[in-house]
Amino acid sequence: MTEKNEVAILDFGSQYTHLIARRVRELGVISHIYPNDVSASKLKNTKGIILSGGPRSLVRDPRLEIDKKIFELGLPILGLCYGHQLLADFFGGKVESGQAREYGLANLKVSDAPIFEGVKKNSQVWMSHGDHVSKLPKGFTQIAGSNSESIAAMYNAEKKFYGFQFHPEVAHSQEGKKMLNNFIFNICNLKKNWDTASMMMEIDNEIFKQADNKNVFLLVSGGVDSAVCFALLEKVLGKKRVYGLHIDSGTMRLDETKKISEALHKLGFKNLHVYNAEKEFLAALKNISEPEQKRKIIGNLFLDITDRIMKEKKMSGDNWLLGQGTIYPDTIESGGTKNADVIKTHHNRVPRVQQMIADGKIIEPLKELYKDEVRKIGLKLGLPASIVMRHPFPGPGLAIRCLCSDGSDELASEIALNIMKLPVKSVGVQGDERSYSNPAVLLNNKQSWTKLRAISPAITNTHKEVNRVLLTVLGDEKNLGKSKLTKAYLTKDRLELLRKIDAIVDEAILADKKCNKIWQCPTVMIPFGFKNKESIVLRPVESEEAMTVSFAQIPENTLNKIIKKIKALNAVDYIFYDLTNKPPGTIEWE
């Protein structure tokens, strides 16, 4: 008889489901993800169960299916967010939707319970919910609360069932890893059976198995993921079986393609072809303003060009696989599991790619990993830090940082005292659901950064119509009410302006050692203003794996240098500073 040795994670569509599995692996235990309606009979090798969060509402939608026999297995269960609410609903508690919605950091106060052994009585946790448990189910006790009216944590001592409204799997939950450690080892009594060497071996074996005797035609953006993917495939399959293609879409950073080509050739990647497709991309994106449409056009055009070049080089057919450096956040934000919401369709997850995956024509060695894990692998493969530790840059490039408008000619509007709503919209994620809402600008603000960290989530939690909070760092706020969102599309001139400004920001941040914690700083251009009709948003963030982020603080001296240089261009009316965490705002605006 096989010894029970795993944690089973039931997937209800959360953006963080796979992150739970990763955290369990980090603690040294095998974990597997199952669909929410998996039969209890299939969990024979399980010693503990975690119910994930998800975008559904138990108030508005029917309860997602779960085999009730799972609750009769005698195994410890931990429900997170939607899983917590499902436990309450299933056993007779009450779930409501109201003022207890929380997105971002919250203060948690815990009581004595086995899962909180060694955990501080007060700490910060990460919340992302609109619904909440308002009444405990029979047999359960509340063991934690937050600043809202929701029951932040509960448990049934006899059954060893636990429910958390917050997300312990997220790095921002200070004591989250300790809580998961208690659940896995103290409550489920599991033993360590997984390590990094096991992960590397599994990836190598998967490449061998999937590639078989085929060669790989790899799309190389030049970023961290594709460079590591290139090195990994060459290590496992050999240099002669891997061919790289870098497509310059015309939406790259300043001199980016030249730098990428030189760096990769210097590292020994000789099978690399560079193709200039600027005219093709600008033509395809002409008069397009909607973010999802932009992303799908970009993704499909990448494939069209790839198909054409593969045929020209006689590299198409059954003997070739298309390789991509896709990582897990790309997959889950694109609606990668049955119950997950589509937050944004990544260029490497357009419908054609999904069909090619189903047909076994694509190989993606990094698809189960996160950015920090990819970086560790890159360093183990001998890639230099200059490549591995680069700031992430999206595949669609500046095309999704140069926002467009069909000319609705809307005005900014005040929604509360000293809070103004801009007419532009951006993509966000709230309670595992996609949002496409307006940012709010704080007016006459002289608060400290510490207070701004509290003010920003308070605004997005209170005003459902906004998903970001901005601070004006350049521009006349008195003219905000007169400023308009104007008609503008993706043009060479707009991209050139954004390229210059992006280079100013990137150079300043990389030159300041105090900015080392800044994981990425997208520079976004929006067709909004009163004179130049363009504004800039600085979006510096700190993160571990891109599933959650905190906005980062750029040191005052460096920020002032950036503002001064951008102002000297005499091309923008405002510079805004994005004060939004994820959730509720995604890293990129589109």
Secondary structure, 3 states (H helix, E strand, C coil): CCCCCEEEEEECCCCCHHHHHHHHHHCCCEEEEEECCCCHHHCCCEEEEEECCCCCCCCCCCCCCCCHHHHHCCCCEEEECHHHHHHHHHCCCEEEEEEEEEEEEEEEEECCCHHHCCCCCEEEEEEEEEEEEEECCCCCEEEEECCCCCEEEEEECCCCEEEECCCCCCCCCCCHHHHHHHHHHHHCCCCCCCCHHHHHHHHHHHHHHHHCCCEEEEECCCCHHHHHHHHHHHHHHCHHHEEEEEEECCCCCCCHHHHHHHHHHHCCCCCEEEEECHHHHHHHCCCCCCHHHHHHHHHHHHHHHHHHHHHHCCCCCCCEEEECCCCHHHHHHECCCCCCCECCCCHHHCHHHHHHHHCCCEECCCCCCCHHHHHHHHHHCCCCHHHHCCCCCCCCHHHHCECCECCCCCECEEEECCEEECCCCEEEEECCEEEEEEEEEECCCCCCHHHHHHHHHHHHHHCCCEEEEEEEEECCHHHHHHCEECCECCCHHHHHHHHHHHHHHHHHHHHCHHHCCCCECCEEEECEECCCCCEEEECCEEECCCCCEEECCCCHHHHHHHHHHHHHCCCCCEEEEECCCECCECCCCC
